Amino acid sequence: MLAFGTILGFVNAFLLGAGADVWGKGTLMSGIVAIAMIVPVFIFRHFIQDKGIFPANMLADLTPDGGRLGERKAGMLP
């Protein structure tokens, strides 16, 4: 299911790029610029406001047991 979703994500990206000029010249570039604008927001929020550390309560939403990720067994890999 995960692989199928990944494939469909690439198909969706292709269709977005292929159909962008239907709405006018420069639509694709406007979309790319709008998407790229979130990067400075993330950098500000993570490195300035949160001092480079994700909040402790963030794990409560990510794990079923409420915050414990378990032992890392693959080094840098997830």
C-alpha positions in Angstrom: 0.0 0.0 0.0 2.9 2.4 0.8 4.6 1.7 -2.5 1.3 2.2 -4.4 0.8 5.5 -2.6 4.3 6.6 -3.5 3.7 5.7 -7.2 0.4 7.7 -7.2 2.2 10.6 -5.6 4.6 10.8 -8.5 1.7 10.4 -11.0 -0.1 13.3 -9.2 3.0 15.5 -9.4 3.3 14.7 -13.1 -0.3 15.6 -13.7 0.1 18.9 -11.8 3.1 19.8 -13.8 1.6 18.8 -17.1 -1.7 20.7 -16.5 -0.2 23.8 -14.9 -0.2 25.8 -18.1 -3.9 25.3 -18.6 -4.5 28.1 -16.1 -2.0 30.5 -17.8 1.6 31.0 -18.5 3.8 31.0 -15.4 1.3 29.0 -13.2 3.8 26.2 -12.6 6.5 28.6 -11.5 4.1 30.5 -9.2 3.2 27.2 -7.6 6.9 26.2 -7.1 7.6 29.6 -5.6 4.6 29.3 -3.2 5.7 25.8 -2.1 9.3 27.0 -1.6 8.1 29.8 0.7 7.4 27.3 3.5 11.1 26.5 3.9 12.1 29.7 5.6 9.0 29.4 7.9 10.2 25.9 8.9 13.7 27.1 9.5 12.5 30.0 11.6 10.1 27.9 13.7 12.5 25.0 14.3 15.8 26.8 14.8 14.7 30.2 16.2 11.6 29.5 18.2 12.2 25.9 19.2 16.0 26.3 19.5 16.6 23.3 17.2 14.8 20.8 19.4 11.4 19.3 18.5 8.9 19.7 21.4 8.6 16.7 23.7 4.8 16.5 23.3 5.3 16.0 19.6 5.9 12.3 20.1 2.5 11.9 21.7 0.9 12.3 18.3 3.4 10.1 16.5 3.5 7.0 18.6 0.7 4.7 19.8 2.1 4.4 23.3 2.3 8.2 23.8 5.9 9.2 23.4 8.3 6.3 23.4 10.0 5.5 20.0 11.9 2.5 21.3 15.4 1.4 20.7 17.2 2.4 17.5 18.6 -0.6 15.7 19.6 0.8 12.4 21.9 3.7 13.3 21.0 6.7 11.2 18.2 4.9 9.4 14.7 5.1 10.8 
